[in-house]
Amino acid sequence: MHIVPPSFEVLDHLDHESLAVRIEFCGRICYKSEDKIDRDSALPFVTKMAEHGHNSVLEMGVVTLQVLCSDQQKVIDLFLTQPKYLHIDRQGDDLLVTGSVRAFREMLMFHPDCAMVRAMCSYLNRRHPYFFSTILPENGLKDDPTISVTKMELADVDRLPPEQRAKHRHIGVKFIVNRAITHEIVRHRPCSFLQESQRYCRYSDDKFGNEVTFIKPMFFEEDSPEYAIWHRAMLDTEKMYLQLLETSSPQAARTVLPNSCKTELIVYANLAEWRHIFNLRTTKAAEPSMREVMIPLQEEFKTRFPDIFH
Ligand SMILES: Cc1cc2nc3c(=O)[nH]c(=O)nc-3n(C[C@H](O)[C@H](O)[C@H](O)COP(=O)(O)OP(=O)(O)OC[C@H]3O[C@@H](n4cnc5c(N)ncnc54)[C@H](O)[C@@H]3O)c2cc1C
């Protein structure tokens, strides 16, 4: 049995990677197969995800487009699709449209006749054909002379006024916490999530040290009688889990694993949603082990984006 403290990491380094690299990095957390990442692994991985429709993985990359359309009816038609998962703003004559790879794919699948959708997906398809190859309309995607689409670079997103930036700028955070905490975090529906799978991960394998990892509970002092009870319960649980694995699959054996089990969760959301999460999850009403990670994380956001988090 292994015991670790809770932790988090802001995934800034992914912001400067391609969509494929960041989607692969996040996607592999589910299977804990990060050891398979190499220079050439991203494209085959994301192509497989797109082909197999593992859509939540495709939420882990967003892009902001600047769209100029001289035909107002086509703009109205875009809004009539009720694009729930796109963030749309005006910037002068342009529209700013931010969405994940999944959001743009599903716009094309469900609204292939919308000129704005076709124009945006045509632009993205030229840059990232592997995301769209299996869902292209029969007659393909042609450019529309009344619509121009360009990508807004991250540096330009970061120069937007605070309230626009809060909507369009997305940040990923990897949490290593217990399962009770991730169960609460995933209630924040506007975020995208990927989590280590107890169905796939077999903790008796060498790569997990042949043991179960638990998160140290902040409720009990290490030399207290309560901590001793908790420690004994985890040892017993691990023993039963490993015993079940001798005859059963990980998804069956995991039924004995407790809330204290360590898990990894990537949360990807815009800054406005992070602000909302911190408002709910750092106050005295929030669960103490939630506050244990959310308060220091909020401090990191204040340092990075002082005009949005104060
Ligand atoms: C201190 C605390 C105690 C809690 N206790 C409990 C508890 O005892 N039991 C429990 O079940 N939960 C509990 N929760 C979870 C809570 O009910 C929320 O699910 C969670 O905090 C997510 O917050 P939210 O509702 O703002 O976010 P979300 O549900 O993610 O909503 C965010 C925004 O998305 C929009 N939205 C998303 N889906 C819909 C929809 N279907 N219809 C309309 N609008 C939508 C809304 O605009 C909303 O403002 C608790 C949370 C906290 C912080």
The ligand as a MOL file (V3000), in Angstrom:
LIG
                    3D

  0  0  0     0  0            999 V3000
M  V30 BEGIN CTAB
M  V30 COUNTS 53 58 0 0 0
M  V30 BEGIN ATOM
M  V30 1 C -20.7880 23.3460 -0.2650 0
M  V30 2 C -21.4520 22.4640 -1.2800 0
M  V30 3 C -22.3200 21.4810 -0.8790 0
M  V30 4 C -22.9490 20.6560 -1.8200 0
M  V30 5 N -23.7930 19.6680 -1.3940 0
M  V30 6 C -24.4380 18.8860 -2.3030 0
M  V30 7 C -25.3440 17.8490 -1.9000 0
M  V30 8 O -25.5670 17.6380 -0.7290 0
M  V30 9 N -25.9120 17.0800 -2.8600 0
M  V30 10 C -25.7000 17.3020 -4.1900 0
M  V30 11 O -26.2760 16.5960 -5.0290 0
M  V30 12 N -24.8380 18.2590 -4.5980 0
M  V30 13 C -24.2180 19.0550 -3.7050 0
M  V30 14 N -23.3320 20.0080 -4.1240 0
M  V30 15 C -23.0940 20.1420 -5.5700 0
M  V30 16 C -23.9290 21.2810 -6.1600 0
M  V30 17 O -25.3030 20.9990 -6.0600 0
M  V30 18 C -23.5740 21.5150 -7.6360 0
M  V30 19 O -23.9070 20.3910 -8.3900 0
M  V30 20 C -22.1170 21.7890 -7.8500 0
M  V30 21 O -21.6350 22.6930 -6.8990 0
M  V30 22 C -21.9200 22.3990 -9.2330 0
M  V30 23 O -22.2680 23.7550 -9.1700 0
M  V30 24 P -23.2240 24.4610 -10.1890 0
M  V30 25 O -24.6250 24.0330 -9.9790 0
M  V30 26 O -22.9580 25.9190 -10.0960 0
M  V30 27 O -22.5870 23.9360 -11.5450 0
M  V30 28 P -23.2350 23.2110 -12.7690 0
M  V30 29 O -24.3030 22.2800 -12.4040 0
M  V30 30 O -22.0770 22.6920 -13.5040 0
M  V30 31 O -23.8520 24.4010 -13.5760 0
M  V30 32 C -23.0580 25.4430 -14.0900 0
M  V30 33 C -23.9070 26.2880 -15.0200 0
M  V30 34 O -24.2820 25.4780 -16.1150 0
M  V30 35 C -25.6290 25.7350 -16.5030 0
M  V30 36 N -26.3330 24.4560 -16.5600 0
M  V30 37 C -25.7240 23.2710 -16.7380 0
M  V30 38 N -26.6200 22.3060 -16.8590 0
M  V30 39 C -27.8290 22.8750 -16.7710 0
M  V30 40 C -29.1480 22.3810 -16.8470 0
M  V30 41 N -29.4050 21.0810 -17.0380 0
M  V30 42 N -30.1610 23.2610 -16.7440 0
M  V30 43 C -29.9260 24.5620 -16.5700 0
M  V30 44 N -28.6930 25.0950 -16.4790 0
M  V30 45 C -27.6550 24.2640 -16.5800 0
M  V30 46 C -26.1680 26.7550 -15.5480 0
M  V30 47 O -26.1250 27.9890 -16.2120 0
M  V30 48 C -25.1980 26.7570 -14.3910 0
M  V30 49 O -25.0390 28.0720 -13.8680 0
M  V30 50 C -22.6980 20.8290 -3.2010 0
M  V30 51 C -21.8130 21.8500 -3.6010 0
M  V30 52 C -21.1840 22.6540 -2.6670 0
M  V30 53 C -20.2250 23.7090 -3.1310 0
M  V30 END ATOM
M  V30 BEGIN BOND
M  V30 1 1 1 2
M  V30 2 1 2 3
M  V30 3 2 2 52
M  V30 4 2 3 4
M  V30 5 1 4 5
M  V30 6 1 4 50
M  V30 7 2 5 6
M  V30 8 1 6 7
M  V30 9 1 6 13
M  V30 10 2 7 8
M  V30 11 1 7 9
M  V30 12 1 9 10
M  V30 13 2 10 11
M  V30 14 1 10 12
M  V30 15 2 12 13
M  V30 16 1 13 14
M  V30 17 1 14 15
M  V30 18 1 14 50
M  V30 19 1 15 16
M  V30 20 1 16 17
M  V30 21 1 16 18
M  V30 22 1 18 19
M  V30 23 1 18 20
M  V30 24 1 20 21
M  V30 25 1 20 22
M  V30 26 1 22 23
M  V30 27 1 23 24
M  V30 28 2 24 25
M  V30 29 1 24 26
M  V30 30 1 24 27
M  V30 31 1 27 28
M  V30 32 2 28 29
M  V30 33 1 28 30
M  V30 34 1 28 31
M  V30 35 1 31 32
M  V30 36 1 32 33
M  V30 37 1 33 34
M  V30 38 1 33 48
M  V30 39 1 34 35
M  V30 40 1 35 36
M  V30 41 1 35 46
M  V30 42 1 36 37
M  V30 43 1 36 45
M  V30 44 2 37 38
M  V30 45 1 38 39
M  V30 46 1 39 40
M  V30 47 2 39 45
M  V30 48 1 40 41
M  V30 49 2 40 42
M  V30 50 1 42 43
M  V30 51 2 43 44
M  V30 52 1 44 45
M  V30 53 1 46 47
M  V30 54 1 46 48
M  V30 55 1 48 49
M  V30 56 2 50 51
M  V30 57 1 51 52
M  V30 58 1 52 53
M  V30 END BOND
M  V30 END CTAB
M  END
